[in-house]
Amino acid sequence: MGFSVWFSRLRSSSSSYFSFSNLRASRNVRTLLTSNTGNTSSGGGSSRTKQPFLLFSSSLIPLAVSVSDIQSQSSSPSLCNSSTYDYRGVSIGGKGSTEYEVKGSHKEVSQELIDELKAICQDNVTLDYDERYFHGKPQNSFHKAVNIPDIVVFPRSEEEVSKIVKCCDKHRIPIVPYGGATSIEGHTLSPLGGVCIDMSMMKSVKALHIEDMDVVVEPGIGWMELNEYLEPYGLFFPLDPGPGATIGGMCATRCSGSLAVSLPFDLMILLLACRYGTMRDNVINLRVVLANGDIVKTASRARKSAAGYDLTRLIIGSEGTLGVITEVTLRLQKIPQHSVVAMCNFPTIKDAADVAIATMLTGIQVSRVELLDEVQVKAVNIANGKNLPELPTLMFELIGTEAYSREQTLIVQKIVSEHNGSDFVFAEEPEAKKELWKIRKEALWACFAMEPNFEAMISDVCVPLSSLAELISKSKKELDASPLVCTVVAHAGDGNFHSVILFDPKEDEQMREAERLNKFMVHTALSMEGTCTGEHGVGTGKMKTSLLNRRCCDGLGLLIVEQLKIEDLNRLRSSSAVVVAFGRRSPSLM
């Protein structure tokens, strides 16, 4: 049973080297960053009671799947001809649709269940409409659902989560775990109503092992709060998806950020995806409550293991469809000794992308490489009263010892000068570096300064690094020809490319155009052996494109999961396309 339940469920241009006597947050940097200083917006080892958990070895059941059986299954609905996708009550609009309200059936929550939940959570339960509406509408997404949660609970421990899930299991009521609500693909929608499990009261640091460089935390703690806690110890957690994101939701979406390229810590830890990998690479183990309320632990605290299935990686990126995460053991990194932040401009976006790729190929310690097009830079100028050159722009962070990071900066400047780059500026002082990175970190909010009453559709395609320049060039040509305001932002160090497409949600024509542009970028990325989402996850927004993504892969693992007949999961809810792809309903965590 346990195994079956388990499997049912992201300035100065130079042609030569320059003297590092000028590397101290140069006058040009200060001029750029102080043009409007008043207009920028900012975006303990407690012990726990040991609880018995279900060992996977005690819950495994024989599983035999015949390839011929898989091949004999009926084919998936056509992605081109079907007007809607409807999987057991959850549906979204099909081709050409401008309907972003997720449909779903609704089952009334009984007074008996409400009383049971109140007995478990005491006063940490609410039926207030405003609170339920807030939890049923994503804060950073235009997606919505026809229903909102019937009740919101705030568990304080893993034991309470388990009891809540068991109650919902008994009453066959859907559940929607809820974290920082920073996702932009409608992950936290409640199309079937039910119980919303808000994890915000489970945010403690349970244990810090300094010598082992790992930390055990509850899922409700934010990555920024965690790094504030770790900083006095000279350690940090290197992923930075966005302000407000919590560790549980970061695990659920397999997020990354700007440091995923494969590196550090600049007081605010911005954009780290280049060096340190994604969430998958930074989680050692998890504790998870399954759909029937059983508690499982996915691995030991050892840094590596070859014993059996890699269940930790199975959960990470499952968007909550396999259970509710209640504890996470994270891998930590040492704060780098020194870092230099550099910024430069280019005549075309292809030149900028080529430099990003060339820099990564040198093998130097680049912790992050971020790309902004001229429209995005214009948005930053409008939002913050700055005077940045409105040209395609690259931002770098280089780390190591003071001498080494400076040496790397020289190499990057030389590469930039060889690819038509100009306005090369750099900073070493903490405040100057923070101001530079704020340009990138607040990119989304800056876009709304251009169209305050519009919504944003955000692409999240990712391709092999060698294909990034071609993808951006093709996409940029299409975006520039569109009547909509479209900006480009990319984690250029790992091939991840975003476009913010602003549209009026009241205008069907604009919504169709935004959908067309997004679909163009997805198809283009897939044709280059890429993916429809590099870090934002599937949620509601990527339902159709994730099915297409799946069609482009030999998804034997997904087909195996589809063979499992777990009819008792019908009670559980998800608006996630991960579940739609599986043809099952399960809990969702964000």
C-alpha positions as CSV (number, residue, x, y, z in Angstrom):
1,M,0.0,0.0,0.0
2,G,2.7,2.5,1.0
3,F,4.6,1.9,-2.2
4,S,1.5,2.2,-4.3
5,V,0.4,5.4,-2.6
6,W,4.0,6.8,-3.0
7,F,4.0,6.3,-6.8
8,S,0.6,7.8,-7.3
9,R,1.8,11.0,-6.5
10,L,11.8,25.1,-11.0
11,R,31.7,51.5,-18.1
12,S,34.1,51.5,-19.9
13,S,34.7,49.7,-23.1
14,S,38.3,48.5,-23.6
15,S,40.2,46.4,-26.1
16,S,42.9,45.7,-23.6
17,Y,43.3,44.8,-19.9
18,F,42.8,47.5,-17.3
19,S,44.4,48.2,-14.0
20,F,42.7,46.9,-10.9
21,S,43.4,50.1,-9.1
22,N,40.1,51.1,-10.6
23,L,38.1,48.1,-9.4
24,R,36.8,49.8,-6.2
25,A,33.1,50.4,-7.1
26,S,34.0,52.8,-9.8
27,R,32.6,56.3,-10.3
28,N,30.6,55.0,-13.2
29,V,28.9,52.4,-11.0
30,R,28.1,55.0,-8.4
31,T,26.7,57.3,-11.0
32,L,24.4,54.6,-12.3
33,L,23.3,53.4,-8.9
34,T,22.7,56.8,-7.1
35,S,20.8,58.5,-9.9
36,N,17.7,58.0,-7.7
37,T,18.6,56.7,-4.3
38,G,15.2,57.3,-2.8
39,N,13.1,55.5,-5.3
40,T,14.1,51.8,-5.0
41,S,11.9,49.2,-3.3
42,S,13.3,46.2,-1.5
43,G,11.9,43.8,-2.7
44,G,17.9,27.2,16.6
45,G,18.3,23.6,17.0
46,S,15.1,22.8,18.9
47,S,14.6,19.2,19.8
48,R,11.6,17.3,18.4
49,T,9.6,14.3,19.7
50,K,10.6,11.2,17.7
51,Q,7.8,9.8,15.7
52,P,7.6,6.5,14.1
53,F,7.8,6.6,10.3
54,L,6.9,4.2,7.6
55,L,10.0,2.5,6.2
56,F,9.9,1.9,2.5
57,S,11.3,-1.6,3.0
58,S,8.1,-2.5,5.0
59,S,5.7,-1.1,2.4
60,L,7.1,-2.3,-0.9
61,I,4.8,-4.5,-2.9
62,P,5.7,-6.4,-6.0
63,L,5.3,-4.3,-9.1
64,A,5.6,-5.8,-12.6
65,V,4.9,-3.7,-15.6
66,S,4.9,-5.2,-19.1
67,V,6.2,-3.0,-21.9
68,S,3.6,-4.5,-24.1
69,D,0.9,-3.5,-21.6
70,I,2.2,0.0,-21.7
71,Q,2.2,0.1,-25.5
72,S,-1.4,-1.2,-25.6
73,Q,-2.7,1.6,-23.5
74,S,-4.9,4.1,-25.3
75,S,-3.1,7.2,-26.5
76,S,-3.2,10.5,-24.7
77,P,-5.6,13.2,-26.0
78,S,-4.4,15.1,-29.0
79,L,-2.6,18.3,-28.2
80,C,-3.6,19.8,-31.4
81,N,-7.2,18.9,-31.8
82,S,-8.7,18.7,-28.4
83,S,-10.7,21.8,-27.3
84,T,-10.3,21.0,-23.7
85,Y,-8.4,18.8,-21.3
86,D,-10.6,17.2,-18.7
87,Y,-9.2,14.8,-16.2
88,R,-11.7,13.7,-13.6
89,G,-13.2,17.1,-12.9
90,V,-10.2,19.4,-13.4
91,S,-10.0,21.2,-16.7
92,I,-8.6,24.2,-18.5
93,G,-9.1,25.8,-21.9
94,G,-7.7,24.1,-24.9
95,K,-6.1,25.4,-28.1
96,G,-6.9,29.1,-28.7
97,S,-8.7,29.4,-25.4
98,T,-8.4,32.5,-23.3
99,E,-10.0,30.9,-20.3
100,Y,-7.6,30.8,-17.4
101,E,-10.1,29.8,-14.7
102,V,-9.5,26.2,-13.7
103,K,-12.7,24.3,-13.4
104,G,-13.4,21.7,-10.9
105,S,-16.2,19.9,-9.1
106,H,-16.9,20.7,-5.4
107,K,-17.8,18.6,-2.4
108,E,-19.2,20.2,0.7
109,V,-17.0,19.9,3.8
110,S,-19.0,18.4,6.6
111,Q,-19.3,19.8,10.1
112,E,-17.8,16.6,11.4
113,L,-14.6,17.2,9.5
114,I,-14.5,20.8,10.6
115,D,-14.8,19.7,14.3
116,E,-12.1,17.1,13.8
117,L,-9.7,19.7,12.3
118,K,-10.4,22.1,15.1
119,A,-9.6,19.4,17.6
120,I,-6.3,18.9,15.9
121,C,-5.2,22.5,15.3
122,Q,-7.1,24.2,18.1
123,D,-7.4,27.9,17.3
124,N,-5.2,27.6,14.2
125,V,-8.2,27.0,11.9
126,T,-10.2,29.6,9.9
127,L,-13.4,29.6,7.9
128,D,-13.2,33.3,7.2
129,Y,-14.0,34.1,3.6
130,D,-11.3,36.7,3.1
131,E,-8.7,34.4,4.4
132,R,-9.9,31.5,2.2
133,Y,-10.0,33.8,-0.8
134,F,-6.5,34.9,-0.2
135,H,-5.3,31.3,0.0
136,G,-7.2,30.4,-3.1
137,K,-5.7,33.1,-5.4
138,P,-2.0,33.1,-6.2
139,Q,-0.2,36.3,-5.3
140,N,2.0,36.5,-8.4
141,S,-0.2,34.8,-11.1
142,F,-3.2,35.8,-13.2
143,H,-4.4,32.2,-13.0
144,K,-7.5,31.5,-10.9
145,A,-9.9,28.7,-10.1
146,V,-13.6,28.4,-9.9
147,N,-13.5,27.4,-6.2
148,I,-11.5,28.5,-3.2
149,P,-10.6,26.4,-0.1
150,D,-13.5,25.6,2.3
151,I,-11.2,25.8,5.3
152,V,-7.6,26.8,6.1
153,V,-5.6,25.1,8.8
154,F,-2.2,26.1,10.2
155,P,-0.5,22.9,11.6
156,R,2.4,23.4,14.0
157,S,4.0,20.0,13.7
158,E,4.5,16.9,11.5
159,E,2.1,15.0,13.7
160,E,-0.6,17.5,13.1
161,V,-0.1,17.4,9.4
162,S,-0.4,13.6,9.5
163,K,-3.6,13.8,11.5
164,I,-5.1,16.4,9.1
165,V,-4.3,14.3,6.1
166,K,-5.8,11.2,7.7
167,C,-9.0,13.2,8.4
168,C,-9.2,14.4,4.8
169,D,-8.6,10.9,3.7
170,K,-11.4,9.5,5.8
171,H,-13.9,12.1,4.6
172,R,-12.5,12.0,1.0
173,I,-11.9,15.8,0.9
174,P,-9.1,17.3,-1.3
175,I,-6.2,19.0,0.3
176,V,-3.9,21.8,-0.9
177,P,-0.7,22.5,1.1
178,Y,0.4,26.1,1.0
179,G,3.8,27.8,1.5
180,G,5.1,31.2,0.4
181,A,2.6,31.5,-2.5
182,T,5.3,33.0,-4.7
183,S,4.8,30.7,-7.6
184,I,3.6,32.2,-10.9
185,E,2.0,29.1,-12.5
186,G,-1.1,28.8,-10.2
187,H,0.2,26.0,-8.1
188,T,-1.8,26.9,-5.0
189,L,-5.2,27.0,-6.7
190,S,-8.0,25.0,-5.1
191,P,-10.2,24.0,-8.1
192,L,-12.0,21.4,-6.0
193,G,-12.2,23.4,-2.8
194,G,-11.3,21.3,0.2
195,V,-8.7,22.0,3.0
196,C,-5.8,24.3,2.5
197,I,-2.8,23.3,4.8
198,D,-0.9,26.5,5.4
199,M,2.7,25.6,6.5
200,S,3.7,29.0,7.7
201,M,3.7,28.0,11.4
202,M,6.3,25.2,10.7
203,K,9.4,27.3,10.1
204,S,11.9,26.4,12.7
205,V,15.5,25.3,12.3
206,K,15.6,21.9,13.9
207,A,19.3,21.2,13.8
208,L,22.5,22.8,12.4
209,H,25.5,20.5,11.8
210,I,28.3,23.0,11.2
211,E,31.0,20.3,10.7
212,D,28.8,18.4,8.3
213,M,27.7,21.6,6.6
214,D,24.0,20.7,6.6
215,V,20.9,21.9,8.3
216,V,17.5,20.4,9.2
217,V,14.5,22.7,8.8
218,E,10.8,22.7,8.6
219,P,9.1,23.5,5.3
220,G,7.7,26.9,6.2
221,I,11.0,28.7,6.7
222,G,12.0,31.1,3.9
223,W,15.4,30.8,2.2
224,M,16.1,34.5,3.1
225,E,15.3,33.9,6.8
226,L,17.4,30.7,6.7
227,N,20.4,32.6,5.3
228,E,20.1,35.3,8.0
229,Y,20.3,32.5,10.6
230,L,23.3,30.8,8.9
231,E,25.4,33.9,8.2
232,P,27.0,34.2,11.7
233,Y,28.3,30.6,11.1
234,G,29.9,31.5,7.8
235,L,27.5,29.3,5.9
236,F,24.7,29.9,3.5
237,F,22.0,28.0,1.4
238,P,22.8,28.9,-2.2
239,L,19.4,29.0,-4.0
240,D,17.6,32.3,-4.5
241,P,14.3,31.8,-6.4
242,G,12.6,35.0,-5.2
243,P,11.7,36.9,-2.0
244,G,9.2,35.1,0.1
245,A,9.8,31.6,-1.3
246,T,9.8,28.8,1.4
247,I,11.9,25.7,1.5
248,G,8.9,23.4,1.2
249,G,7.7,25.0,-2.0
250,M,11.2,25.2,-3.4
251,C,11.5,21.5,-3.0
252,A,8.1,20.9,-4.6
253,T,9.0,22.8,-7.7
254,R,12.6,21.9,-7.9
255,C,13.5,25.5,-8.1
256,S,16.8,27.1,-8.8
257,G,17.5,30.8,-9.2
258,S,20.5,32.7,-10.5
259,L,23.2,30.6,-8.8
260,A,22.4,27.3,-10.4
261,V,25.2,27.6,-12.8
262,S,27.3,25.7,-10.4
263,L,28.8,28.9,-7.1
264,P,28.3,32.2,-3.4
265,F,27.0,34.7,-1.0
266,D,26.7,38.4,-1.5
267,L,25.1,39.6,1.7
268,M,21.6,39.3,0.1
269,I,22.5,36.0,-1.7
270,L,21.1,36.9,-5.1
271,L,20.9,34.8,-8.3
272,L,22.9,31.7,-7.3
273,A,21.8,29.1,-9.7
274,C,24.9,29.1,-11.9
275,R,27.3,27.4,-9.6
276,Y,25.3,25.4,-7.1
277,G,22.8,23.5,-9.1
278,T,19.0,23.3,-8.5
279,M,17.1,22.2,-5.5
280,R,17.6,18.6,-6.5
281,D,21.4,19.0,-5.9
282,N,21.0,20.7,-2.5
283,V,18.6,18.5,-0.6
284,I,20.0,15.5,1.4
285,N,16.7,14.0,2.6
286,L,13.0,14.7,3.3
287,R,10.3,13.7,5.6
288,V,6.9,13.5,3.9
289,V,3.3,12.8,4.8
290,L,1.7,10.6,2.2
291,A,-2.0,10.8,1.1
292,N,-3.1,8.2,3.7
293,G,-1.3,10.1,6.5
294,D,1.7,7.8,6.8
295,I,5.1,9.5,7.5
296,V,8.1,8.5,5.4
297,K,11.7,9.5,5.5
298,T,13.4,9.4,2.1
299,A,17.1,8.9,3.0
300,S,19.7,9.2,5.8
301,R,21.9,12.2,6.4
302,A,24.8,10.8,4.5
303,R,26.0,12.9,1.6
304,K,25.6,10.0,-0.8
305,S,24.1,6.6,-0.9
306,A,23.7,3.8,-3.4
307,A,21.1,1.9,-1.4
308,G,17.9,1.5,-3.4
309,Y,15.6,4.0,-5.0
310,D,16.6,7.7,-4.9
311,L,13.3,8.7,-3.2
312,T,14.5,12.2,-2.3
313,R,14.9,13.1,-6.0
314,L,11.5,11.5,-6.7
315,I,9.8,14.0,-4.3
316,I,11.7,17.0,-5.4
317,G,10.0,18.6,-8.4
318,S,6.8,16.5,-7.9
319,E,4.9,19.7,-7.1
320,G,3.4,18.1,-4.0
321,T,1.7,15.3,-6.0
322,L,3.4,12.6,-3.9
323,G,2.8,14.0,-0.4
324,V,3.2,16.9,2.0
325,I,6.8,17.8,2.9
326,T,7.2,18.3,6.6
327,E,11.0,18.3,7.1
328,V,14.0,19.0,4.8
329,T,17.7,18.4,5.4
330,L,19.7,20.8,3.2
331,R,23.3,20.9,2.0
332,L,25.1,24.1,2.9
333,Q,28.0,26.1,1.4
334,K,30.8,28.3,2.8
335,I,30.4,32.0,2.2
336,P,33.0,33.0,-0.4
337,Q,35.9,35.1,0.7
338,H,35.5,37.8,-2.0
339,S,33.3,38.6,-5.0
340,V,33.1,41.1,-7.8
341,V,29.9,42.1,-9.6
342,A,30.2,43.3,-13.2
343,M,27.8,44.7,-15.8
344,C,28.2,45.5,-19.5
345,N,26.1,46.3,-22.6
346,F,25.9,44.9,-26.1
347,P,24.4,46.1,-29.4
348,T,22.3,42.9,-29.9
349,I,20.9,40.3,-27.5
350,K,22.7,37.6,-29.5
351,D,26.1,39.3,-28.7
352,A,25.2,39.2,-25.0
353,A,24.1,35.5,-25.1
354,D,27.3,34.6,-27.0
355,V,29.4,36.3,-24.3
356,A,27.6,34.4,-21.6
357,I,28.3,31.1,-23.3
358,A,31.9,32.0,-24.0
359,T,32.4,33.0,-20.4
360,M,31.0,29.7,-19.1
361,L,33.3,27.7,-21.5
362,T,36.4,29.4,-20.0
363,G,35.9,27.4,-16.8
364,I,36.4,30.4,-14.5
365,Q,34.4,30.7,-11.3
366,V,31.3,32.5,-12.5
367,S,28.6,32.2,-9.8
368,R,25.9,33.8,-11.9
369,V,25.4,35.2,-15.3
370,E,22.1,37.2,-15.9
371,L,20.9,38.7,-19.2
372,L,18.4,41.6,-19.6
373,D,17.2,42.9,-22.9
374,E,16.8,46.6,-23.7
375,V,13.0,46.6,-22.9
376,Q,13.7,45.2,-19.4
377,V,16.4,47.8,-18.8
378,K,13.9,50.5,-19.9
379,A,11.4,49.1,-17.3
380,V,14.1,49.3,-14.6
381,N,14.8,52.9,-15.5
382,I,11.1,53.8,-15.4
383,A,10.5,52.0,-12.1
384,N,13.5,53.2,-10.2
385,G,14.4,56.5,-11.9
386,K,17.7,55.2,-13.1
387,N,19.7,56.2,-16.2
388,L,21.0,52.9,-17.4
389,P,21.9,52.5,-21.1
390,E,18.8,50.9,-22.7
391,L,20.7,48.1,-24.4
392,P,21.0,44.3,-23.9
393,T,22.8,43.9,-20.7
394,L,24.8,41.1,-19.0
395,M,25.5,40.9,-15.2
396,F,28.2,38.7,-13.7
397,E,29.2,37.6,-10.3
398,L,32.7,36.2,-9.9
399,I,34.0,34.7,-6.6
400,G,37.0,33.3,-4.9
401,T,39.9,35.0,-3.1
402,E,40.4,38.7,-3.7
403,A,43.2,38.2,-6.2
404,Y,41.5,35.4,-8.0
405,S,38.1,37.1,-8.4
406,R,39.9,40.2,-9.8
407,E,41.9,38.0,-12.2
408,Q,38.6,36.5,-13.4
409,T,37.1,39.9,-13.9
410,L,40.0,40.8,-16.2
411,I,39.3,37.7,-18.3
412,V,35.6,38.5,-18.5
413,Q,36.3,42.1,-19.6
414,K,38.5,40.8,-22.4
415,I,35.8,38.4,-23.6
416,V,33.3,41.2,-23.5
417,S,35.5,43.5,-25.6
418,E,36.0,40.8,-28.2
419,H,32.2,40.5,-28.6
420,N,31.2,44.2,-29.2
421,G,30.6,44.8,-25.5
422,S,30.8,48.3,-24.0
423,D,30.2,50.2,-20.7
424,F,31.9,47.6,-18.6
425,V,31.4,48.5,-14.9
426,F,32.1,46.6,-11.7
427,A,31.8,46.7,-8.0
428,E,33.4,45.1,-5.0
429,E,31.9,47.0,-2.1
430,P,28.9,45.2,-0.5
431,E,26.3,48.0,-0.9
432,A,27.3,48.7,-4.5
433,K,27.0,45.0,-5.4
434,K,23.6,44.8,-3.7
435,E,22.4,47.8,-5.7
436,L,23.6,46.2,-9.0
437,W,21.9,42.9,-8.2
438,K,18.7,44.7,-7.2
439,I,18.3,45.7,-10.9
440,R,17.9,42.0,-11.7
441,K,16.1,40.8,-8.7
442,E,13.3,43.4,-9.1
443,A,12.9,42.9,-12.8
444,L,9.3,41.5,-12.6
445,W,8.1,44.4,-10.5
446,A,9.8,46.9,-12.8
447,C,7.8,45.6,-15.7
448,F,4.6,46.5,-14.1
449,A,5.8,50.1,-14.0
450,M,5.4,50.1,-17.8
451,E,1.8,48.8,-17.7
452,P,0.5,49.0,-14.1
453,N,-2.9,47.5,-14.8
454,F,-1.8,44.6,-16.9
455,E,-1.0,41.0,-16.0
456,A,2.2,39.1,-16.9
457,M,2.5,35.8,-18.7
458,I,6.1,34.6,-18.0
459,S,7.8,32.0,-20.1
460,D,10.4,29.7,-18.5
461,V,12.0,27.6,-21.3
462,C,15.4,26.1,-20.9
463,V,17.7,24.6,-23.5
464,P,21.2,23.2,-23.7
465,L,23.7,26.1,-23.2
466,S,24.9,25.9,-26.8
467,S,21.4,26.6,-28.1
468,L,20.6,29.6,-25.8
469,A,21.8,32.3,-28.2
470,E,19.7,30.8,-31.1
471,L,16.6,30.5,-28.9
472,I,16.9,34.0,-27.6
473,S,17.4,35.4,-31.1
474,K,14.4,33.6,-32.5
475,S,12.2,34.5,-29.6
476,K,13.3,38.1,-29.5
477,K,12.4,38.6,-33.2
478,E,8.9,37.3,-32.5
479,L,8.5,39.3,-29.3
480,D,9.6,42.6,-31.0
481,A,7.1,42.1,-33.8
482,S,4.3,41.7,-31.3
483,P,2.0,44.6,-30.3
484,L,2.4,43.6,-26.6
485,V,5.1,44.8,-24.3
486,C,7.6,42.0,-23.8
487,T,10.8,41.9,-21.9
488,V,13.6,39.3,-21.8
489,V,15.4,38.0,-18.7
490,A,17.7,34.9,-18.7
491,H,19.8,32.9,-16.4
492,A,22.3,32.9,-19.2
493,G,24.7,30.6,-17.3
494,D,22.4,27.6,-17.4
495,G,20.4,28.1,-20.6
496,N,17.2,29.2,-18.7
497,F,15.3,32.0,-20.5
498,H,12.3,34.0,-19.3
499,S,10.1,36.5,-21.2
500,V,7.6,38.7,-19.3
501,I,4.7,39.3,-21.6
502,L,2.3,42.0,-20.4
503,F,-1.3,41.9,-21.5
504,D,-4.7,43.2,-20.5
505,P,-6.7,40.3,-19.0
506,K,-9.9,42.0,-20.2
507,E,-8.9,41.8,-23.8
508,D,-9.2,38.4,-25.3
509,E,-7.1,39.3,-28.3
510,Q,-4.2,40.3,-26.1
511,M,-4.5,37.1,-24.1
512,R,-4.5,35.0,-27.3
513,E,-1.4,36.9,-28.5
514,A,0.4,36.3,-25.1
515,E,-0.5,32.6,-25.4
516,R,0.8,32.5,-29.0
517,L,4.1,34.0,-28.0
518,N,4.5,31.7,-25.0
519,K,3.6,28.7,-27.2
520,F,6.1,29.8,-29.8
521,M,8.9,29.9,-27.3
522,V,8.0,26.5,-25.9
523,H,7.9,24.8,-29.3
524,T,11.2,26.4,-30.2
525,A,12.8,25.2,-27.0
526,L,11.5,21.7,-27.4
527,S,12.8,21.6,-31.0
528,M,16.2,22.3,-29.5
529,E,16.0,19.4,-27.0
530,G,14.9,21.8,-24.2
531,T,12.0,21.9,-21.8
532,C,8.8,24.0,-21.3
533,T,9.9,25.0,-17.7
534,G,13.4,25.3,-16.3
535,E,12.5,26.3,-12.8
536,H,9.0,27.7,-12.3
537,G,7.3,24.3,-12.4
538,V,4.1,23.1,-14.2
539,G,1.2,24.2,-12.0
540,T,-1.8,25.3,-13.9
541,G,-0.1,27.6,-16.4
542,K,2.0,24.8,-18.0
543,M,-0.7,22.1,-18.2
544,K,-0.9,21.9,-22.0
545,T,2.8,22.6,-22.7
546,S,3.9,20.0,-20.1
547,L,1.9,17.4,-21.9
548,L,3.7,18.4,-25.1
549,N,7.0,18.3,-23.3
550,R,6.2,14.8,-22.2
551,R,5.3,13.8,-25.8
552,C,8.8,14.8,-26.8
553,C,10.5,12.5,-24.3
554,D,10.7,8.7,-24.0
555,G,8.8,9.0,-20.7
556,L,8.8,5.3,-19.6
557,G,8.8,6.3,-16.0
558,L,5.6,8.3,-16.5
559,L,4.0,5.5,-18.4
560,I,4.8,3.1,-15.6
561,V,3.1,5.4,-13.1
562,E,0.1,5.6,-15.3
563,Q,-0.4,1.8,-15.0
564,L,-1.0,2.0,-11.2
565,K,-4.7,1.8,-10.4
566,I,-5.0,3.9,-7.3
567,E,-8.7,4.7,-7.4
568,D,-8.8,5.7,-3.7
569,L,-6.8,8.8,-4.7
570,N,-9.9,10.3,-6.4
571,R,-10.6,12.2,-3.2
572,L,-7.4,14.2,-3.5
573,R,-7.0,17.4,-5.5
574,S,-4.4,18.9,-7.7
575,S,-4.4,21.7,-10.2
576,S,-0.9,20.6,-11.2
577,A,-0.2,19.4,-14.7
578,V,2.2,16.9,-13.3
579,V,-0.8,15.0,-12.0
580,V,-2.8,15.7,-15.2
581,A,0.1,14.0,-17.1
582,F,-0.2,11.0,-14.8
583,G,-4.0,11.0,-15.0
584,R,-4.3,10.9,-11.2
585,R,-5.3,13.4,-8.5
586,S,-3.1,13.9,-5.5
587,P,-2.1,16.5,-2.9
588,S,-0.2,19.5,-4.1
589,L,2.4,21.4,-2.1
590,M,3.6,25.0,-2.6
